[in-house]
Amino acid sequence: MRNEKIAIIGGTGKEGKGLAYRWLQAGYNVIIGSRSTEKALQAVMGLKELVPSEIKQNIDGKMNEAASEEADIIVITIPFAFHRDILETIKPFAQGKVVLDVTVPLVPPKVSTVQIPYNGSAALFAQDILGENVKVISAFQNISFELLLGDKPIECDVLVCGTDKATRELGVRLVSDVGLTGWDAGPLENSIVAEGLTSVLIRINKKYGSLSAGIRITGIEK
Ligand SMILES: NC(=O)c1ccc[n+]([C@@H]2O[C@H](COP(=O)([O-])OP(=O)(O)OC[C@H]3O[C@@H](n4cnc5c(N)ncnc54)[C@H](OP(=O)(O)O)[C@@H]3O)[C@@H](O)[C@H]2O)c1
């Protein structure tokens, strides 16, 4: 059993559900956040069907604001186009907390071309909007929801960037609890590499007819 309660903002979507499925199994309490209570509770029902009966009570669904208020850790799984709006919505409830941002700055239709946001990265943008009382982690940009919702080993490591060392250590633990290897990849300025890699992996998937291209850090004994 993990002590922290995790709110997943946009947890009704694909990536959010995948992460919820994994963290529930690791013993966390998870709140699915949505702009609609009904949609959140529908997603909760779907997830309850996937997890063992003894952990079904560890999941709830609420509006994004209430979910953020109740949580210790807030996770953002929202398409880039709505990133700013959602950050503004949760900002008052995120003060003094950790926000893990999974957002990739994809700009459809050119999702297989790296596009760098004007301020450097989605994670830096999150830090700017949320302010200095919020610790931001960026992670999971290269892990597709299909892999998270499956039960096969995932052959992809996770680069974890964050406001400071302790926050990145928490990020690496959250990655490890999902069943993956996370690496402290430094400050939020470095997040653009992980964010940009997603477009490269989408391109590689298209070119080689795969759904699950990933990256591995090699040369380190752990
Ligand atoms: N899909 C993947 O495999 C994957 C992999 C790695 C990273 N990511 C990144 O993770 C993020 C989420 O991806 P996704 O595929 O999970 O997205 P998604 O399923 O398309 O959407 C996620 C949630 O965003 C909310 N949303 C939709 N329109 C909105 C709007 N106008 N304003 C505010 N919220 C809105 C919805 O929640 P409510 O309607 O319930 O509010 C929706 O369920 C993206 O930044 C993506 O690049 C995705």
The ligand as an SDF file (V2000), in Angstrom:
LIG
                    3D

 48 52  0  0  0  0  0  0  0  0999 V2000
   -2.1780    8.2070  -25.8270 N   0  0  0  0  0  0  0  0  0  0  0  0
   -0.9300    7.8250  -25.6050 C   0  0  0  0  0  0  0  0  0  0  0  0
   -0.5620    6.6590  -25.8590 O   0  0  0  0  0  0  0  0  0  0  0  0
    0.0700    8.8010  -25.0200 C   0  0  0  0  0  0  0  0  0  0  0  0
    1.3890    8.3670  -24.7700 C   0  0  0  0  0  0  0  0  0  0  0  0
    2.2860    9.2460  -24.1690 C   0  0  0  0  0  0  0  0  0  0  0  0
    1.9100   10.5590  -23.8750 C   0  0  0  0  0  0  0  0  0  0  0  0
    0.6280   10.9470  -24.1750 N   0  0  0  0  0  0  0  0  0  0  0  0
    0.2460   12.3330  -23.8690 C   0  0  0  0  0  0  0  0  0  0  0  0
   -0.6920   12.3070  -22.8170 O   0  0  0  0  0  0  0  0  0  0  0  0
   -1.6650   13.3320  -23.0100 C   0  0  0  0  0  0  0  0  0  0  0  0
   -3.0560   12.7120  -23.0460 C   0  0  0  0  0  0  0  0  0  0  0  0
   -3.1540   11.8680  -24.1670 O   0  0  0  0  0  0  0  0  0  0  0  0
   -4.4440   10.9560  -24.4140 P   0  0  0  0  0  0  0  0  0  0  0  0
   -4.1770   10.1750  -25.6180 O   0  0  0  0  0  0  0  0  0  0  0  0
   -4.7850   10.2720  -23.1340 O   0  0  0  0  0  0  0  0  0  0  0  0
   -5.5410   12.0800  -24.7070 O   0  0  0  0  0  0  0  0  0  0  0  0
   -7.1220   11.9110  -24.8980 P   0  0  0  0  0  0  0  0  0  0  0  0
   -7.5460   10.5340  -24.5430 O   0  0  0  0  0  0  0  0  0  0  0  0
   -7.4480   12.4230  -26.2720 O   0  0  0  0  0  0  0  0  0  0  0  0
   -7.7050   13.0040  -23.8830 O   0  0  0  0  0  0  0  0  0  0  0  0
   -7.4490   12.9460  -22.4900 C   0  0  0  0  0  0  0  0  0  0  0  0
   -8.4900   13.7660  -21.7640 C   0  0  0  0  0  0  0  0  0  0  0  0
   -8.3550   15.1440  -22.0490 O   0  0  0  0  0  0  0  0  0  0  0  0
   -9.5910   15.7760  -21.6870 C   0  0  0  0  0  0  0  0  0  0  0  0
   -9.9780   16.7760  -22.6940 N   0  0  0  0  0  0  0  0  0  0  0  0
  -10.4210   16.5540  -23.9480 C   0  0  0  0  0  0  0  0  0  0  0  0
  -10.7670   17.7230  -24.5340 N   0  0  0  0  0  0  0  0  0  0  0  0
  -10.5370   18.6820  -23.6210 C   0  0  0  0  0  0  0  0  0  0  0  0
  -10.7060   20.0990  -23.6170 C   0  0  0  0  0  0  0  0  0  0  0  0
  -11.2220   20.7490  -24.6630 N   0  0  0  0  0  0  0  0  0  0  0  0
  -10.3630   20.7790  -22.5120 N   0  0  0  0  0  0  0  0  0  0  0  0
   -9.8880   20.1370  -21.4270 C   0  0  0  0  0  0  0  0  0  0  0  0
   -9.7290   18.7800  -21.3650 N   0  0  0  0  0  0  0  0  0  0  0  0
  -10.0320   18.0810  -22.4590 C   0  0  0  0  0  0  0  0  0  0  0  0
  -10.6640   14.7110  -21.6640 C   0  0  0  0  0  0  0  0  0  0  0  0
  -11.0730   14.5500  -20.3080 O   0  0  0  0  0  0  0  0  0  0  0  0
  -12.5540   15.0050  -19.8140 P   0  0  0  0  0  0  0  0  0  0  0  0
  -13.4270   15.1470  -21.0240 O   0  0  0  0  0  0  0  0  0  0  0  0
  -12.9500   13.8650  -18.9650 O   0  0  0  0  0  0  0  0  0  0  0  0
  -12.3520   16.2720  -19.0750 O   0  0  0  0  0  0  0  0  0  0  0  0
   -9.9290   13.4830  -22.1830 C   0  0  0  0  0  0  0  0  0  0  0  0
  -10.4090   12.2810  -21.6540 O   0  0  0  0  0  0  0  0  0  0  0  0
   -1.2930   14.0550  -24.2980 C   0  0  0  0  0  0  0  0  0  0  0  0
   -0.5160   15.2080  -24.0050 O   0  0  0  0  0  0  0  0  0  0  0  0
   -0.4650   13.0340  -25.0350 C   0  0  0  0  0  0  0  0  0  0  0  0
    0.4440   13.5890  -25.9550 O   0  0  0  0  0  0  0  0  0  0  0  0
   -0.2990   10.1090  -24.7120 C   0  0  0  0  0  0  0  0  0  0  0  0
  1  2  1  0
  2  3  2  0
  2  4  1  0
  4  5  1  0
  4 48  2  0
  5  6  2  0
  6  7  1  0
  7  8  2  0
  8  9  1  0
  8 48  1  0
  9 10  1  0
  9 46  1  0
 10 11  1  0
 11 12  1  0
 11 44  1  0
 12 13  1  0
 13 14  1  0
 14 15  2  0
 14 16  1  0
 14 17  1  0
 17 18  1  0
 18 19  2  0
 18 20  1  0
 18 21  1  0
 21 22  1  0
 22 23  1  0
 23 24  1  0
 23 42  1  0
 24 25  1  0
 25 26  1  0
 25 36  1  0
 26 27  1  0
 26 35  1  0
 27 28  2  0
 28 29  1  0
 29 30  1  0
 29 35  2  0
 30 31  1  0
 30 32  2  0
 32 33  1  0
 33 34  2  0
 34 35  1  0
 36 37  1  0
 36 42  1  0
 37 38  1  0
 38 39  2  0
 38 40  1  0
 38 41  1  0
 42 43  1  0
 44 45  1  0
 44 46  1  0
 46 47  1  0
M  CHG  2   8   1  16  -1
M  END
$$$$
